[in-house]
């Protein structure tokens, strides 16, 4: 995969987001998401591709949050986190891939916790993801 293409899509999406052109930002981010999803499957050890994919998901989260689509916003936070959880727990994958997944979770988990803190009123969001219930339970038990 040519890196400059997804990088250009992300830059264009960022420019549109900065200028409050949300529809255009969404389009660029979705195109980058598709490219990076394919690339992630082709090269699961690439930290660069994985981090760009996570970033793209988080950018889509921002767009949907601005649109007021909180459930869709949370979905794009949960997609990479749930993927990384599955990878980290897979017995058939090598340790390098699992380590990359753990590194990725250090990015996805804080974003999820911040979202749930900022949108605590979104009960429909929480019930949508069983793994989110687990995260929230762990967060509550670590606070006490």
NUTOR-633955 format. One line per field, with one value per residue: residue number from 1; x, y, z of N, C-alpha, C in turn. Coordinates in steps of 0.2 Angstrom, whole numbers. Example, Ala and Ser with C-alpha at 12.3 -4.5 7.8 and 13.67 -1.06 7.14 Angstrom:
2
nr	1; 2;
neast	66; 64;
nnorth	-28; -11;
nup	39; 35;
caeast	62; 68;
canorth	-22; -5;
caup	39; 36;
ceast	66; 64;
cnorth	-16; 0;
cup	39; 39;
# end
This chain:
144
nr	1; 2; 3; 4; 5; 6; 7; 8; 9; 10; 11; 12; 13; 14; 15; 16; 17; 18; 19; 20; 21; 22; 23; 24; 25; 26; 27; 28; 29; 30; 31; 32; 33; 34; 35; 36; 37; 38; 39; 40; 41; 42; 43; 44; 45; 46; 47; 48; 49; 50; 51; 52; 53; 54; 55; 56; 57; 58; 59; 60; 61; 62; 63; 64; 65; 66; 67; 68; 69; 70; 71; 72; 73; 74; 75; 76; 77; 78; 79; 80; 81; 82; 83; 84; 85; 86; 87; 88; 89; 90; 91; 92; 93; 94; 95; 96; 97; 98; 99; 100; 101; 102; 103; 104; 105; 106; 107; 108; 109; 110; 111; 112; 113; 114; 115; 116; 117; 118; 119; 120; 121; 122; 123; 124; 125; 126; 127; 128; 129; 130; 131; 132; 133; 134; 135; 136; 137; 138; 139; 140; 141; 142; 143; 144;
neast	4; 3; 9; 8; -5; -15; -10; -12; -26; -29; -24; -31; -44; -41; -39; -52; -59; -54; -59; -72; -79; -88; -95; -86; -74; -78; -80; -66; -60; -67; -63; -49; -50; -55; -44; -33; -38; -38; -24; -19; -24; -16; -3; 0; 10; 14; 17; 15; 5; -6; -7; -10; -23; -30; -29; -37; -49; -52; -53; -64; -73; -73; -79; -92; -96; -96; -107; -117; -120; -119; -119; -113; -101; -95; -95; -84; -74; -73; -71; -57; -52; -58; -54; -40; -40; -45; -34; -24; -27; -27; -22; -15; -7; 9; 21; 25; 15; 5; 11; 11; -2; -5; 1; -6; -18; -15; -18; -31; -39; -39; -45; -58; -62; -62; -72; -83; -84; -86; -99; -108; -122; -126; -133; -138; -127; -118; -124; -123; -111; -104; -91; -87; -95; -87; -75; -79; -83; -71; -64; -71; -69; -55; -55; -60;
nnorth	-6; 11; 23; 37; 39; 36; 44; 57; 57; 57; 69; 78; 76; 80; 94; 98; 95; 104; 116; 115; 107; 95; 85; 83; 80; 68; 60; 59; 53; 41; 35; 33; 25; 13; 10; 8; -2; -13; -13; -16; -29; -35; -33; -36; -33; -21; -6; 7; 7; 2; 11; 22; 18; 17; 30; 36; 30; 37; 50; 49; 46; 59; 67; 61; 64; 77; 79; 74; 61; 50; 36; 31; 37; 32; 19; 19; 21; 10; 0; -2; -4; -16; -25; -25; -31; -44; -48; -47; -58; -69; -85; -91; -81; -73; -67; -54; -48; -48; -39; -27; -25; -23; -11; -3; -3; 5; 17; 17; 14; 25; 35; 29; 29; 43; 47; 41; 47; 60; 59; 53; 52; 44; 31; 22; 20; 14; 1; -5; -11; -25; -26; -14; -12; -21; -14; -2; -7; -12; 0; 7; -2; 0; 13; 13;
nup	0; -4; 6; 5; 0; 10; 20; 14; 13; 27; 30; 22; 28; 41; 38; 33; 45; 53; 48; 50; 40; 40; 33; 22; 29; 35; 24; 18; 30; 30; 18; 21; 32; 26; 17; 27; 35; 26; 24; 37; 39; 29; 34; 49; 58; 57; 65; 62; 52; 60; 70; 63; 58; 70; 74; 63; 66; 78; 73; 65; 76; 82; 72; 71; 84; 84; 75; 83; 84; 95; 98; 86; 86; 98; 93; 84; 92; 99; 90; 86; 98; 103; 93; 95; 108; 105; 97; 107; 115; 108; 105; 95; 89; 86; 99; 96; 88; 98; 107; 100; 99; 113; 115; 106; 113; 124; 119; 114; 126; 135; 127; 126; 140; 142; 133; 139; 151; 147; 141; 150; 150; 140; 139; 130; 122; 131; 133; 121; 119; 125; 130; 133; 145; 153; 154; 160; 172; 177; 178; 188; 199; 201; 205; 218;
caeast	0; 6; 8; 6; -12; -19; -8; -16; -33; -30; -22; -37; -49; -40; -40; -59; -62; -52; -63; -79; -82; -89; -96; -80; -70; -80; -78; -59; -58; -69; -58; -43; -51; -55; -37; -29; -41; -35; -17; -18; -24; -10; 3; -2; 15; 16; 14; 13; -2; -10; -8; -14; -30; -33; -30; -43; -55; -53; -55; -71; -76; -73; -84; -98; -97; -99; -113; -121; -121; -114; -118; -109; -95; -92; -93; -78; -69; -73; -69; -50; -51; -61; -49; -34; -42; -45; -27; -20; -30; -27; -16; -11; -3; 15; 21; 26; 9; 2; 14; 9; -9; -5; 3; -12; -23; -13; -21; -38; -43; -40; -50; -65; -64; -64; -79; -89; -84; -89; -105; -111; -129; -127; -134; -138; -120; -114; -127; -122; -104; -102; -84; -87; -97; -82; -70; -82; -83; -64; -62; -75; -66; -49; -55; -62;
canorth	0; 17; 27; 44; 40; 37; 50; 63; 57; 60; 77; 82; 75; 85; 101; 99; 95; 111; 121; 113; 104; 89; 80; 81; 76; 61; 56; 57; 48; 34; 32; 31; 19; 7; 8; 6; -8; -18; -14; -19; -36; -37; -32; -35; -31; -14; -2; 13; 6; 1; 18; 27; 15; 19; 38; 37; 28; 42; 55; 48; 48; 66; 69; 59; 67; 84; 78; 72; 54; 48; 29; 29; 40; 27; 13; 20; 21; 3; -5; -4; -7; -23; -29; -26; -36; -50; -50; -49; -64; -75; -90; -93; -76; -73; -62; -47; -45; -46; -33; -22; -24; -20; -4; 1; -2; 11; 23; 16; 14; 32; 38; 27; 32; 50; 48; 39; 52; 66; 57; 48; 51; 40; 24; 17; 19; 9; -5; -7; -14; -28; -25; -7; -14; -24; -8; 2; -11; -12; 7; 8; -6; 3; 19; 11;
caup	0; -4; 12; 4; -1; 16; 23; 11; 15; 34; 30; 19; 33; 46; 36; 33; 51; 56; 44; 51; 34; 43; 28; 18; 33; 36; 17; 18; 35; 29; 13; 24; 36; 21; 15; 32; 37; 22; 25; 43; 38; 25; 38; 56; 63; 55; 70; 58; 49; 66; 74; 58; 58; 76; 73; 59; 70; 83; 69; 64; 82; 83; 67; 73; 90; 82; 72; 88; 83; 100; 97; 81; 88; 102; 89; 81; 98; 101; 84; 86; 105; 103; 88; 99; 113; 102; 95; 112; 118; 103; 107; 89; 86; 90; 104; 93; 86; 104; 110; 96; 101; 119; 114; 104; 119; 128; 115; 114; 132; 138; 123; 128; 146; 142; 130; 143; 156; 144; 139; 154; 149; 134; 142; 124; 120; 135; 132; 114; 119; 131; 132; 137; 152; 157; 155; 165; 179; 179; 180; 194; 204; 202; 208; 225;
ceast	4; 4; 5; -1; -16; -17; -11; -23; -34; -29; -28; -43; -48; -41; -48; -62; -60; -57; -71; -83; -83; -90; -90; -75; -72; -79; -71; -57; -61; -65; -52; -44; -51; -48; -33; -32; -38; -28; -15; -19; -19; -4; 2; 3; 17; 12; 12; 6; -7; -12; -12; -21; -33; -34; -36; -49; -57; -55; -62; -76; -78; -79; -91; -100; -100; -105; -119; -123; -117; -113; -113; -102; -91; -91; -86; -72; -68; -71; -62; -49; -53; -56; -43; -35; -42; -38; -23; -21; -29; -21; -12; -7; 4; 16; 22; 20; 5; 5; 12; 1; -10; -3; -3; -17; -22; -16; -29; -42; -44; -45; -57; -67; -66; -71; -84; -89; -88; -97; -108; -118; -131; -128; -135; -132; -117; -117; -125; -115; -103; -95; -83; -90; -91; -76; -73; -82; -75; -61; -65; -71; -59; -49; -56; -56;
cnorth	6; 22; 34; 45; 41; 43; 57; 63; 59; 67; 81; 82; 80; 92; 102; 99; 102; 117; 119; 110; 97; 83; 78; 77; 69; 57; 54; 52; 41; 31; 29; 25; 13; 5; 5; -1; -14; -19; -17; -26; -39; -37; -31; -33; -24; -9; 5; 12; 5; 7; 23; 24; 18; 27; 39; 35; 34; 48; 55; 48; 55; 69; 68; 62; 74; 84; 76; 65; 50; 40; 27; 32; 35; 21; 13; 20; 13; -2; -7; -7; -15; -28; -30; -31; -43; -53; -51; -55; -70; -79; -92; -88; -76; -67; -55; -44; -43; -40; -27; -20; -21; -13; 0; 2; 4; 18; 23; 17; 21; 36; 36; 29; 39; 51; 46; 44; 58; 65; 52; 47; 47; 33; 19; 16; 13; 2; -9; -12; -18; -27; -18; -8; -16; -18; -4; -1; -11; -5; 9; 4; -3; 9; 18; 8;
cup	0; 2; 11; 3; 5; 20; 20; 13; 22; 34; 28; 24; 38; 44; 36; 40; 55; 54; 45; 45; 36; 38; 24; 23; 34; 29; 17; 24; 33; 23; 16; 28; 32; 19; 21; 35; 33; 23; 32; 43; 34; 29; 45; 60; 62; 61; 67; 55; 55; 69; 69; 58; 64; 76; 68; 62; 75; 79; 67; 70; 83; 78; 69; 80; 89; 79; 77; 88; 89; 100; 92; 83; 93; 98; 86; 86; 99; 96; 85; 93; 105; 98; 92; 105; 111; 100; 101; 116; 114; 104; 101; 86; 90; 95; 101; 91; 92; 107; 106; 98; 108; 119; 111; 109; 123; 125; 115; 120; 135; 134; 125; 135; 146; 139; 135; 149; 153; 142; 143; 154; 144; 136; 136; 122; 124; 134; 126; 114; 125; 134; 135; 144; 156; 158; 160; 172; 181; 182; 187; 200; 206; 205; 216; 228;
# end
